[in-house]
């Protein structure tokens, strides 16, 4: 299931009984194993990307000068929304391979938000605290995206191994008949 490390930040009620958290979702391993993802809204990375979008919009609404910089406003909001939207769009794809491509785009968009947050801070559109909040939230989204990619790749390899083994067993069965 993924690399286990002591978790500093619990995201579920059951954390009190579990010592380790899974790196890819920053949630306890018990919950990850029990979790059934049926909608993109259930994905932790999408939930955190949504928080990022709200932080960016709040920062823009809080500063008239920022609002006047139409190009930067458009760029940072587009990057934040792209991060969130690509998770949702990738979830609806038919294969893990396609889903992984969309999660990579989400990760890149979150990193783009970090870069544009520097521009916003340097132009004095946002405070240091707002910069830090946006930067750290984008970092969180990027890490969750990376973890999901790792998980999907591992599952893909496991599925391929099972398919290969089943094919070999079928061929052996046919040969013995």
KOLTIZA-711768 format. One record per atom (N, C-alpha, C): residue in three letters; residue number from 0; atom name; x, y, z. Coordinates in pm, 1 decimal, padded with zeros to 6 digits. Layout:
% KOLTIZA-711768
ALA:NUM:CA:X:Y:Z
...
***
This chain:
% KOLTIZA-711768
UNK:0:N:00083.5:-00117.6:00000.0
UNK:0:CA:00000.0:00000.0:00000.0
UNK:0:C:00087.0:00122.5:00000.0
UNK:1:N:00188.3:00158.0:00002.8
UNK:1:CA:00250.7:00287.4:00011.2
UNK:1:C:00342.3:00296.8:00130.9
UNK:2:N:00424.3:00393.7:00128.5
UNK:2:CA:00520.4:00417.1:00234.7
UNK:2:C:00448.3:00468.7:00357.3
UNK:3:N:00477.5:00410.7:00473.0
UNK:3:CA:00412.8:00453.4:00595.4
UNK:3:C:00509.6:00535.6:00678.6
UNK:4:N:00459.9:00646.0:00727.9
UNK:4:CA:00541.9:00733.1:00810.8
UNK:4:C:00457.8:00780.6:00927.9
UNK:5:N:00520.8:00819.3:01038.1
UNK:5:CA:00442.6:00876.6:01147.5
UNK:5:C:00370.3:01000.0:01095.9
UNK:6:N:00243.7:01011.0:01124.2
UNK:6:CA:00164.0:01119.5:01068.3
UNK:6:C:00144.0:01234.0:01164.5
UNK:7:N:00185.0:01353.8:01125.4
UNK:7:CA:00170.0:01470.4:01210.6
UNK:7:C:00030.0:01531.0:01203.8
UNK:8:N:-00042.5:01503.2:01095.2
UNK:8:CA:-00167.5:01572.3:01070.7
UNK:8:C:-00280.9:01473.5:01044.7
UNK:9:N:-00361.6:01441.7:01143.4
UNK:9:CA:-00470.4:01346.8:01121.0
UNK:9:C:-00584.6:01412.3:01042.7
UNK:10:N:-00649.9:01334.2:00957.9
UNK:10:CA:-00763.1:01385.0:00882.5
UNK:10:C:-00888.9:01302.5:00907.7
UNK:11:N:-00885.3:01211.5:01003.7
UNK:11:CA:-01004.4:01131.4:01029.5
UNK:11:C:-01016.8:01102.7:01178.2
UNK:12:N:-01134.3:01059.9:01216.5
UNK:12:CA:-01162.6:01031.7:01356.9
UNK:12:C:-01083.5:00912.0:01406.7
UNK:13:N:-01061.5:00813.5:01323.0
UNK:13:CA:-00996.3:00690.2:01365.1
UNK:13:C:-00846.2:00706.3:01391.5
UNK:14:N:-00791.0:00823.3:01366.6
UNK:14:CA:-00646.0:00841.5:01380.0
UNK:14:C:-00596.4:00812.2:01520.8
UNK:15:N:-00682.1:00825.7:01618.6
UNK:15:CA:-00640.2:00804.2:01756.4
UNK:15:C:-00592.1:00661.2:01780.6
UNK:16:N:-00643.0:00566.8:01703.5
UNK:16:CA:-00606.2:00427.2:01723.9
UNK:16:C:-00500.0:00377.4:01627.1
UNK:17:N:-00454.6:00463.3:01538.4
UNK:17:CA:-00358.4:00420.5:01437.3
UNK:17:C:-00233.7:00506.4:01443.4
UNK:18:N:-00121.3:00441.2:01444.9
UNK:18:CA:00007.4:00508.9:01461.9
UNK:18:C:00062.0:00566.3:01331.5
UNK:19:N:00029.1:00506.6:01218.6
UNK:19:CA:00090.0:00547.1:01092.9
UNK:19:C:-00012.8:00598.5:00993.7
UNK:20:N:00035.0:00684.1:00906.3
UNK:20:CA:-00048.6:00743.1:00802.8
UNK:20:C:00014.6:00713.5:00667.8
UNK:21:N:-00068.7:00700.4:00568.3
UNK:21:CA:-00019.0:00669.0:00435.9
UNK:21:C:00024.8:00798.1:00367.2
UNK:22:N:00143.1:00798.1:00310.0
UNK:22:CA:00198.6:00916.6:00246.0
UNK:22:C:00111.5:00965.0:00130.9
UNK:23:N:00054.1:00873.5:00054.5
UNK:23:CA:-00015.2:00918.6:-00064.8
UNK:23:C:-00144.6:00991.2:-00037.1
UNK:24:N:-00206.8:00970.6:00077.0
UNK:24:CA:-00332.6:01041.8:00099.2
UNK:24:C:-00332.4:01118.4:00229.7
UNK:25:N:-00229.1:01108.9:00307.6
UNK:25:CA:-00218.1:01173.7:00436.8
UNK:25:C:-00338.1:01137.7:00524.3
UNK:26:N:-00380.2:01016.5:00514.6
UNK:26:CA:-00490.7:00966.5:00595.8
UNK:26:C:-00445.8:00833.8:00653.9
UNK:27:N:-00512.1:00787.6:00756.9
UNK:27:CA:-00464.7:00662.5:00816.5
UNK:27:C:-00487.5:00544.4:00723.0
UNK:28:N:-00400.6:00447.9:00731.6
UNK:28:CA:-00403.2:00332.6:00643.9
UNK:28:C:-00534.7:00256.6:00658.7
UNK:29:N:-00584.4:00246.7:00779.5
UNK:29:CA:-00710.7:00177.2:00802.2
UNK:29:C:-00820.3:00238.1:00715.6
UNK:30:N:-00831.1:00367.8:00717.1
UNK:30:CA:-00936.0:00435.9:00640.9
UNK:30:C:-00915.4:00419.3:00490.8
UNK:31:N:-00791.9:00423.5:00447.0
UNK:31:CA:-00763.4:00408.8:00304.1
UNK:31:C:-00809.6:00272.2:00256.1
UNK:32:N:-00783.1:00168.9:00334.4
UNK:32:CA:-00822.4:00034.0:00295.1
UNK:32:C:-00973.9:00018.1:00291.5
UNK:33:N:-01043.8:00086.7:00379.1
UNK:33:CA:-01188.9:00074.3:00388.2
UNK:33:C:-01262.4:00167.2:00291.9
UNK:34:N:-01192.5:00267.4:00243.0
UNK:34:CA:-01255.0:00371.6:00163.7
UNK:34:C:-01293.5:00320.9:00024.6
UNK:35:N:-01413.2:00357.3:-00016.8
UNK:35:CA:-01460.2:00328.6:-00152.0
UNK:35:C:-01483.8:00462.4:-00221.0
UNK:36:N:-01405.4:00491.5:-00319.7
UNK:36:CA:-01418.2:00617.0:-00393.3
UNK:36:C:-01519.5:00594.5:-00504.8
UNK:37:N:-01631.7:00661.8:-00494.6
UNK:37:CA:-01736.1:00647.4:-00595.1
UNK:37:C:-01754.4:00773.7:-00678.1
UNK:38:N:-01713.8:00886.7:-00621.1
UNK:38:CA:-01728.4:01015.5:-00690.2
UNK:38:C:-01597.1:01092.1:-00675.6
UNK:39:N:-01571.2:01181.4:-00768.4
UNK:39:CA:-01446.6:01258.3:-00758.1
UNK:39:C:-01444.3:01342.6:-00631.6
UNK:40:N:-01561.5:01379.8:-00582.1
UNK:40:CA:-01569.1:01460.0:-00459.5
UNK:40:C:-01517.1:01384.3:-00337.4
UNK:41:N:-01510.2:01251.9:-00347.7
UNK:41:CA:-01458.2:01169.8:-00238.1
UNK:41:C:-01305.8:01171.4:-00230.7
UNK:42:N:-01240.8:01214.6:-00336.7
UNK:42:CA:-01094.3:01216.7:-00340.0
UNK:42:C:-01040.6:01330.1:-00252.7
UNK:43:N:-00950.7:01294.9:-00163.6
UNK:43:CA:-00892.6:01394.0:-00073.3
UNK:43:C:-00817.6:01503.1:-00150.0
UNK:44:N:-00748.8:01465.6:-00256.3
UNK:44:CA:-00674.6:01565.4:-00334.3
UNK:44:C:-00770.1:01666.7:-00397.8
UNK:45:N:-00888.6:01623.1:-00440.9
UNK:45:CA:-00986.6:01716.7:-00498.8
UNK:45:C:-01038.9:01810.8:-00390.3
UNK:46:N:-01066.0:01758.5:-00273.1
UNK:46:CA:-01115.4:01841.0:-00162.0
UNK:46:C:-01013.9:01949.7:-00126.3
UNK:47:N:-00886.9:01911.7:-00124.5
UNK:47:CA:-00782.0:02009.4:-00092.2
UNK:47:C:-00761.8:02109.3:-00206.6
UNK:48:N:-00777.4:02064.4:-00330.8
UNK:48:CA:-00767.7:02155.9:-00445.2
UNK:48:C:-00881.2:02257.6:-00440.5
UNK:49:N:-00996.4:02214.7:-00396.5
UNK:49:CA:-01110.1:02307.5:-00381.4
UNK:49:C:-01077.2:02415.7:-00278.2
UNK:50:N:-01014.0:02376.8:-00169.5
UNK:50:CA:-00971.4:02474.9:-00068.3
UNK:50:C:-00872.9:02574.4:-00129.0
UNK:51:N:-00783.3:02524.8:-00214.0
UNK:51:CA:-00686.6:02611.7:-00281.2
UNK:51:C:-00758.6:02714.9:-00366.8
UNK:52:N:-00856.3:02672.1:-00443.9
UNK:52:CA:-00933.7:02763.9:-00528.5
UNK:52:C:-00997.2:02873.0:-00442.5
UNK:53:N:-01055.8:02834.1:-00332.0
UNK:53:CA:-01120.4:02932.4:-00244.6
UNK:53:C:-01020.9:03030.5:-00183.8
UNK:54:N:-00903.1:02982.0:-00146.8
UNK:54:CA:-00799.1:03071.7:-00094.4
UNK:54:C:-00758.4:03175.4:-00199.0
UNK:55:N:-00740.6:03131.4:-00322.0
UNK:55:CA:-00699.5:03221.6:-00430.0
UNK:55:C:-00807.1:03326.9:-00455.5
UNK:56:N:-00931.1:03284.8:-00465.9
UNK:56:CA:-01039.5:03380.5:-00491.2
UNK:56:C:-01054.8:03479.1:-00376.2
UNK:57:N:-01040.1:03431.6:-00252.9
UNK:57:CA:-01047.6:03520.8:-00137.1
UNK:57:C:-00937.1:03626.2:-00141.2
UNK:58:N:-00817.2:03583.8:-00178.8
UNK:58:CA:-00704.4:03677.3:-00186.6
UNK:58:C:-00731.1:03785.5:-00291.0
UNK:59:N:-00787.5:03747.0:-00402.7
UNK:59:CA:-00816.2:03843.9:-00509.4
UNK:59:C:-00926.2:03940.1:-00466.8
UNK:60:N:-01030.9:03885.9:-00407.8
UNK:60:CA:-01143.1:03970.0:-00363.8
UNK:60:C:-01101.1:04068.8:-00255.5
UNK:61:N:-00996.5:04036.4:-00181.9
UNK:61:CA:-00951.5:04120.7:-00072.1
UNK:61:C:-00861.8:04236.4:-00111.9
UNK:62:N:-00828.6:04251.9:-00240.2
UNK:62:CA:-00736.4:04358.0:-00280.3
UNK:62:C:-00775.6:04413.0:-00417.3
UNK:63:N:-00813.5:04540.8:-00419.0
UNK:63:CA:-00857.2:04604.7:-00544.1
UNK:63:C:-00744.2:04611.4:-00647.0
UNK:64:N:-00620.9:04636.4:-00600.6
UNK:64:CA:-00508.4:04641.6:-00694.1
UNK:64:C:-00486.7:04505.8:-00761.1
UNK:65:N:-00503.5:04400.7:-00681.0
UNK:65:CA:-00490.3:04265.5:-00735.2
UNK:65:C:-00597.6:04243.9:-00842.8
UNK:66:N:-00719.3:04286.4:-00814.8
UNK:66:CA:-00829.3:04270.2:-00909.4
UNK:66:C:-00802.7:04343.2:-01040.8
UNK:67:N:-00731.2:04454.4:-01032.8
UNK:67:CA:-00701.0:04533.3:-01152.9
UNK:67:C:-00595.0:04466.9:-01241.3
UNK:68:N:-00512.7:04382.8:-01180.7
UNK:68:CA:-00410.8:04310.0:-01257.6
UNK:68:C:-00479.4:04188.9:-01321.1
UNK:69:N:-00553.5:04215.7:-01425.4
UNK:69:CA:-00640.3:04115.0:-01486.8
UNK:69:C:-00563.3:03991.6:-01532.8
UNK:70:N:-00448.6:04015.2:-01589.8
UNK:70:CA:-00371.2:03901.7:-01641.6
UNK:70:C:-00326.5:03807.5:-01529.3
UNK:71:N:-00271.1:03862.4:-01421.5
UNK:71:CA:-00227.0:03778.7:-01309.4
UNK:71:C:-00346.5:03711.8:-01241.6
UNK:72:N:-00455.7:03787.0:-01223.6
UNK:72:CA:-00577.5:03728.3:-01164.7
UNK:72:C:-00624.7:03609.4:-01248.1
UNK:73:N:-00629.6:03630.0:-01376.3
UNK:73:CA:-00674.2:03522.7:-01464.2
UNK:73:C:-00582.6:03402.7:-01459.5
UNK:74:N:-00453.3:03429.3:-01454.7
UNK:74:CA:-00355.1:03320.3:-01455.5
UNK:74:C:-00360.3:03238.6:-01326.4
UNK:75:N:-00364.4:03305.9:-01212.7
UNK:75:CA:-00361.5:03231.9:-01085.5
UNK:75:C:-00493.9:03160.3:-01060.7
UNK:76:N:-00606.0:03222.0:-01097.6
UNK:76:CA:-00734.0:03152.5:-01080.9
UNK:76:C:-00744.8:03035.4:-01178.2
UNK:77:N:-00698.2:03055.0:-01300.3
UNK:77:CA:-00702.8:02945.4:-01398.7
UNK:77:C:-00618.6:02826.8:-01351.8
UNK:78:N:-00502.5:02854.6:-01295.2
UNK:78:CA:-00415.6:02746.7:-01247.1
UNK:78:C:-00480.3:02672.7:-01129.7
UNK:79:N:-00538.3:02747.7:-01037.2
UNK:79:CA:-00603.2:02684.1:-00921.6
UNK:79:C:-00723.4:02599.7:-00965.4
UNK:80:N:-00806.4:02657.2:-01051.3
UNK:80:CA:-00923.9:02584.5:-01100.7
UNK:80:C:-00880.7:02464.2:-01184.4
UNK:81:N:-00773.9:02479.2:-01260.8
UNK:81:CA:-00722.0:02369.3:-01341.1
UNK:81:C:-00679.4:02252.5:-01252.7
UNK:82:N:-00616.6:02283.3:-01142.3
UNK:82:CA:-00572.9:02178.3:-01050.6
UNK:82:C:-00693.0:02097.6:-01002.2
UNK:83:N:-00796.3:02166.7:-00961.1
UNK:83:CA:-00917.1:02100.3:-00911.4
UNK:83:C:-00991.2:02026.8:-01024.0
UNK:84:N:-01006.6:02092.2:-01136.8
UNK:84:CA:-01085.2:02036.6:-01247.8
UNK:84:C:-01019.9:01914.2:-01311.1
UNK:85:N:-00887.3:01913.5:-01319.5
UNK:85:CA:-00819.3:01799.3:-01380.6
UNK:85:C:-00833.0:01673.0:-01296.8
UNK:86:N:-00843.5:01688.0:-01166.8
UNK:86:CA:-00868.0:01571.0:-01081.8
UNK:86:C:-01005.4:01512.9:-01115.2
UNK:87:N:-01104.1:01601.2:-01124.7
UNK:87:CA:-01240.7:01556.3:-01156.6
UNK:87:C:-01247.6:01495.8:-01296.2
UNK:88:N:-01188.0:01563.2:-01392.3
UNK:88:CA:-01193.3:01513.0:-01530.3
UNK:88:C:-01119.8:01379.8:-01543.9
UNK:89:N:-01004.9:01369.2:-01481.0
UNK:89:CA:-00929.4:01244.5:-01486.8
UNK:89:C:-01004.4:01129.2:-01423.1
UNK:90:N:-01077.3:01158.2:-01316.5
UNK:90:CA:-01154.8:01055.2:-01247.6
UNK:90:C:-01256.9:00990.6:-01340.8
UNK:91:N:-01309.9:01069.2:-01434.5
UNK:91:CA:-01413.5:01017.5:-01524.2
UNK:91:C:-01357.4:00941.7:-01643.9
UNK:92:N:-01226.6:00936.8:-01658.0
UNK:92:CA:-01165.1:00866.2:-01770.3
UNK:92:C:-01175.1:00715.7:-01753.2
UNK:93:N:-01152.4:00644.6:-01860.0
UNK:93:CA:-01175.5:00500.3:-01861.2
UNK:93:C:-01061.6:00418.1:-01803.7
UNK:94:N:-00944.3:00475.5:-01794.4
UNK:94:CA:-00831.6:00394.5:-01748.2
UNK:94:C:-00748.3:00471.1:-01646.5
UNK:95:N:-00674.0:00395.4:-01566.7
UNK:95:CA:-00582.2:00457.7:-01472.2
UNK:95:C:-00474.6:00537.3:-01545.6
UNK:96:N:-00435.0:00488.8:-01662.8
UNK:96:CA:-00331.3:00558.1:-01739.9
UNK:96:C:-00376.0:00700.9:-01772.0
UNK:97:N:-00498.6:00716.0:-01818.8
UNK:97:CA:-00549.9:00849.5:-01848.3
UNK:97:C:-00567.2:00931.5:-01720.9
UNK:98:N:-00618.7:00866.7:-01616.0
UNK:98:CA:-00637.7:00934.8:-01488.1
UNK:98:C:-00504.7:00990.5:-01438.7
UNK:99:N:-00400.2:00911.0:-01448.0
UNK:99:CA:-00267.0:00953.5:-01404.3
UNK:99:C:-00221.2:01077.2:-01481.0
UNK:100:N:-00247.0:01081.0:-01611.5
UNK:100:CA:-00207.7:01198.4:-01692.0
UNK:100:C:-00275.9:01324.2:-01638.9
UNK:101:N:-00403.0:01314.0:-01607.1
UNK:101:CA:-00476.2:01429.9:-01555.9
UNK:101:C:-00427.8:01470.7:-01417.4
UNK:102:N:-00391.2:01375.1:-01334.8
UNK:102:CA:-00339.2:01407.7:-01201.8
UNK:102:C:-00203.9:01478.0:-01214.9
UNK:103:N:-00123.0:01438.5:-01312.7
UNK:103:CA:00002.6:01510.1:-01337.8
UNK:103:C:-00025.3:01655.5:-01375.8
UNK:104:N:-00127.0:01678.8:-01454.9
UNK:104:CA:-00162.7:01816.1:-01492.6
UNK:104:C:-00208.2:01893.5:-01369.8
UNK:105:N:-00286.7:01829.5:-01285.1
UNK:105:CA:-00330.4:01892.8:-01160.7
UNK:105:C:-00210.8:01932.6:-01074.7
UNK:106:N:-00116.3:01842.0:-01063.0
UNK:106:CA:00005.8:01867.8:-00984.4
UNK:106:C:00082.8:01986.8:-01041.3
UNK:107:N:00096.1:01990.7:-01172.7
UNK:107:CA:00166.6:02101.8:-01238.1
UNK:107:C:00094.1:02233.4:-01216.6
UNK:108:N:-00036.3:02230.2:-01222.4
UNK:108:CA:-00115.5:02352.0:-01202.0
UNK:108:C:-00101.3:02403.0:-01058.7
UNK:109:N:-00095.9:02312.4:-00962.2
UNK:109:CA:-00075.7:02352.8:-00822.8
UNK:109:C:00060.3:02420.9:-00806.4
UNK:110:N:00160.4:02368.4:-00874.3
UNK:110:CA:00293.6:02429.4:-00870.0
UNK:110:C:00291.9:02567.0:-00935.9
UNK:111:N:00214.6:02579.8:-01042.1
UNK:111:CA:00199.6:02709.6:-01108.4
UNK:111:C:00137.4:02811.8:-01012.6
UNK:112:N:00041.3:02769.0:-00932.4
UNK:112:CA:-00019.4:02859.0:-00832.9
UNK:112:C:00087.6:02907.3:-00735.4
UNK:113:N:00177.0:02818.2:-00695.0
UNK:113:CA:00284.5:02858.5:-00603.7
UNK:113:C:00369.7:02969.5:-00666.4
UNK:114:N:00404.7:02953.3:-00792.5
UNK:114:CA:00486.4:03052.9:-00861.4
UNK:114:C:00413.4:03186.6:-00872.6
UNK:115:N:00286.3:03181.0:-00907.0
UNK:115:CA:00208.6:03304.7:-00920.8
UNK:115:C:00181.0:03370.6:-00786.3
UNK:116:N:00182.6:03291.4:-00680.3
UNK:116:CA:00168.8:03348.5:-00545.9
UNK:116:C:00290.5:03435.8:-00514.2
UNK:117:N:00408.3:03393.6:-00561.3
UNK:117:CA:00527.6:03478.0:-00544.7
UNK:117:C:00510.0:03612.8:-00614.8
UNK:118:N:00459.4:03609.0:-00736.1
UNK:118:CA:00437.5:03733.3:-00810.6
UNK:118:C:00339.1:03821.6:-00734.3
UNK:119:N:00232.3:03762.2:-00686.5
UNK:119:CA:00129.6:03836.6:-00612.1
UNK:119:C:00188.1:03898.8:-00485.8
UNK:120:N:00272.1:03825.1:-00417.6
UNK:120:CA:00336.2:03875.9:-00296.4
UNK:120:C:00436.4:03986.3:-00329.7
UNK:121:N:00517.4:03963.9:-00432.4
UNK:121:CA:00618.1:04063.0:-00471.4
UNK:121:C:00554.9:04195.2:-00514.8
UNK:122:N:00435.8:04187.4:-00572.3
UNK:122:CA:00365.6:04308.5:-00615.9
UNK:122:C:00282.6:04369.3:-00502.7
UNK:123:N:00293.4:04310.3:-00383.3
UNK:123:CA:00222.8:04358.4:-00263.7
UNK:123:C:00071.1:04345.5:-00275.5
UNK:124:N:00026.0:04249.2:-00355.2
UNK:124:CA:-00117.5:04224.2:-00367.3
UNK:124:C:-00169.1:04140.6:-00251.1
UNK:125:N:-00081.4:04057.7:-00193.9
UNK:125:CA:-00120.0:03972.4:-00081.7
UNK:125:C:-00019.2:03986.8:00031.1
UNK:126:N:-00065.4:03957.6:00151.4
UNK:126:CA:00022.1:03964.0:00268.6
UNK:126:C:00109.7:03839.0:00273.3
UNK:127:N:00207.7:03843.2:00358.7
UNK:127:CA:00294.7:03727.0:00376.0
UNK:127:C:00214.6:03607.3:00426.8
UNK:128:N:00119.6:03632.3:00515.1
UNK:128:CA:00035.7:03524.4:00568.2
UNK:128:C:-00049.3:03460.2:00457.5
UNK:129:N:-00109.3:03544.3:00373.6
UNK:129:CA:-00189.5:03492.5:00262.8
UNK:129:C:-00101.7:03415.4:00165.9
UNK:130:N:00016.5:03469.7:00137.3
UNK:130:CA:00111.8:03399.5:00050.7
UNK:130:C:00141.4:03261.4:00107.3
UNK:131:N:00174.2:03257.5:00236.1
UNK:131:CA:00208.3:03130.8:00301.4
UNK:131:C:00091.4:03031.9:00292.5
UNK:132:N:-00029.7:03078.6:00318.9
UNK:132:CA:-00147.4:02990.7:00315.0
UNK:132:C:-00169.6:02932.2:00175.3
UNK:133:N:-00160.3:03016.2:00073.2
UNK:133:CA:-00178.7:02970.1:-00064.5
UNK:133:C:-00066.0:02874.1:-00102.6
UNK:134:N:00057.2:02913.3:-00072.2
UNK:134:CA:00172.5:02830.9:-00108.0
UNK:134:C:00163.1:02692.0:-00044.1
UNK:135:N:00133.4:02688.4:00085.5
UNK:135:CA:00126.9:02560.6:00157.4
UNK:135:C:00009.2:02475.2:00110.1
UNK:136:N:-00103.0:02538.9:00078.6
UNK:136:CA:-00217.4:02462.5:00028.9
UNK:136:C:-00186.0:02403.1:-00108.5
UNK:137:N:-00120.6:02480.0:-00193.6
UNK:137:CA:-00080.7:02428.9:-00325.3
UNK:137:C:00019.1:02313.6:-00308.7
UNK:138:N:00108.4:02326.5:-00213.7
UNK:138:CA:00205.2:02220.4:-00184.5
UNK:138:C:00132.8:02094.0:-00138.1
UNK:139:N:00032.1:02111.0:-00053.5
UNK:139:CA:-00046.4:01997.2:-00004.4
UNK:139:C:-00115.3:01925.8:-00121.0
UNK:140:N:-00176.0:02003.9:-00210.9
UNK:140:CA:-00243.1:01945.5:-00327.8
UNK:140:C:-00142.1:01868.5:-00412.9
UNK:141:N:-00027.6:01927.8:-00435.4
UNK:141:CA:00075.7:01863.9:-00516.3
UNK:141:C:00120.9:01731.3:-00454.8
UNK:142:N:00140.1:01729.1:-00323.8
UNK:142:CA:00181.4:01605.7:-00255.9
UNK:142:C:00072.9:01498.6:-00263.6
UNK:143:N:-00051.1:01539.8:-00244.2
UNK:143:CA:-00160.8:01443.7:-00253.3
UNK:143:C:-00172.5:01388.1:-00394.7
UNK:144:N:-00154.4:01476.3:-00494.0
UNK:144:CA:-00155.0:01431.2:-00633.5
UNK:144:C:-00043.1:01330.3:-00657.5
UNK:145:N:00075.2:01360.3:-00608.3
UNK:145:CA:00189.4:01268.6:-00624.4
UNK:145:C:00160.3:01133.7:-00560.8
UNK:146:N:00103.1:01137.1:-00442.3
UNK:146:CA:00069.3:01013.2:-00374.3
UNK:146:C:-00034.2:00931.8:-00450.0
UNK:147:N:-00132.9:00999.0:-00505.7
UNK:147:CA:-00235.7:00928.8:-00582.9
UNK:147:C:-00175.2:00867.6:-00709.3
UNK:148:N:-00086.8:00941.3:-00772.7
UNK:148:CA:-00018.4:00888.4:-00892.4
UNK:148:C:00058.9:00761.9:-00856.1
UNK:149:N:00134.0:00767.2:-00747.6
UNK:149:CA:00211.6:00651.7:-00702.4
UNK:149:C:00119.9:00533.1:-00674.6
UNK:150:N:00011.3:00559.0:-00606.2
UNK:150:CA:-00084.9:00453.4:-00574.7
UNK:150:C:-00142.2:00391.5:-00702.4
UNK:151:N:-00183.9:00475.8:-00796.2
UNK:151:CA:-00242.2:00425.7:-00921.2
UNK:151:C:-00140.5:00345.8:-01001.8
UNK:152:N:-00016.2:00393.0:-01004.5
UNK:152:CA:00087.9:00318.8:-01076.9
UNK:152:C:00113.1:00182.3:-01013.5
UNK:153:N:00116.1:00176.2:-00882.1
UNK:153:CA:00136.3:00048.4:-00813.5
UNK:153:C:00020.2:-00046.1:-00840.1
UNK:154:N:-00100.8:00007.3:-00834.8
UNK:154:CA:-00219.1:-00074.7:-00863.5
UNK:154:C:-00216.9:-00125.2:-01006.5
UNK:155:N:-00171.7:-00039.9:-01097.4
UNK:155:CA:-00163.7:-00076.9:-01238.1
UNK:155:C:-00067.1:-00194.4:-01256.2
UNK:156:N:00047.4:-00187.2:-01189.4
UNK:156:CA:00146.8:-00294.4:-01198.8
UNK:156:C:00092.9:-00423.2:-01137.3
UNK:157:N:00023.7:-00411.9:-01024.0
UNK:157:CA:-00034.0:-00529.0:-00958.7
UNK:157:C:-00139.3:-00592.6:-01048.5
UNK:158:N:-00223.7:-00510.4:-01110.1
UNK:158:CA:-00327.2:-00561.3:-01200.7
UNK:158:C:-00265.5:-00631.4:-01320.5
UNK:159:N:-00157.9:-00573.6:-01373.7
UNK:159:CA:-00090.9:-00634.4:-01489.1
UNK:159:C:-00030.7:-00769.7:-01451.4
UNK:160:N:00028.0:-00779.3:-01331.1
UNK:160:CA:00085.3:-00906.0:-01285.6
UNK:160:C:-00023.4:-01011.8:-01272.1
UNK:161:N:-00139.2:-00973.0:-01214.8
UNK:161:CA:-00249.2:-01067.8:-01197.9
UNK:161:C:-00300.1:-01115.9:-01333.6
UNK:162:N:-00313.6:-01022.8:-01427.7
UNK:162:CA:-00359.6:-01059.8:-01561.9
UNK:162:C:-00261.4:-01156.0:-01628.5
UNK:163:N:-00133.3:-01130.1:-01613.3
UNK:163:CA:-00030.3:-01217.5:-01671.0
UNK:163:C:-00038.4:-01356.7:-01608.9
UNK:164:N:-00051.7:-01363.6:-01477.0
UNK:164:CA:-00061.7:-01492.1:-01408.1
UNK:164:C:-00186.7:-01568.2:-01451.8
UNK:165:N:-00299.7:-01497.0:-01463.4
UNK:165:CA:-00424.5:-01561.9:-01505.9
UNK:165:C:-00411.7:-01613.9:-01648.5
UNK:166:N:-00347.4:-01537.8:-01735.1
UNK:166:CA:-00327.2:-01579.8:-01873.8
UNK:166:C:-00240.2:-01705.0:-01878.6
UNK:167:N:-00132.5:-01706.4:-01799.1
UNK:167:CA:-00043.9:-01823.1:-01795.3
UNK:167:C:-00117.5:-01945.7:-01742.9
UNK:168:N:-00200.3:-01927.4:-01639.6
UNK:168:CA:-00276.4:-02040.3:-01583.7
UNK:168:C:-00375.5:-02093.4:-01686.5
UNK:169:N:-00439.4:-02003.5:-01759.3
UNK:169:CA:-00535.2:-02044.0:-01863.8
UNK:169:C:-00464.0:-02123.4:-01972.2
UNK:170:N:-00348.1:-02076.3:-02013.4
UNK:170:CA:-00271.3:-02145.3:-02117.4
UNK:170:C:-00225.5:-02283.2:-02069.5
UNK:171:N:-00181.3:-02293.5:-01943.2
UNK:171:CA:-00138.1:-02420.2:-01886.6
UNK:171:C:-00255.9:-02517.6:-01879.2
UNK:172:N:-00371.4:-02466.4:-01840.6
UNK:172:CA:-00491.3:-02549.7:-01831.8
UNK:172:C:-00528.8:-02603.7:-01969.4
UNK:173:N:-00521.2:-02521.5:-02071.3
UNK:173:CA:-00553.5:-02563.4:-02207.4
UNK:173:C:-00455.4:-02670.4:-02256.9
UNK:174:N:-00328.5:-02653.8:-02219.8
UNK:174:CA:-00226.8:-02749.7:-02264.7
UNK:174:C:-00244.4:-02885.1:-02200.1
UNK:175:N:-00293.7:-02889.1:-02077.0
UNK:175:CA:-00310.1:-03016.6:-02007.0
UNK:175:C:-00433.9:-03092.5:-02053.6
UNK:176:N:-00523.6:-03026.1:-02122.9
UNK:176:CA:-00647.6:-03092.0:-02171.3
UNK:176:C:-00620.1:-03175.0:-02286.9
***
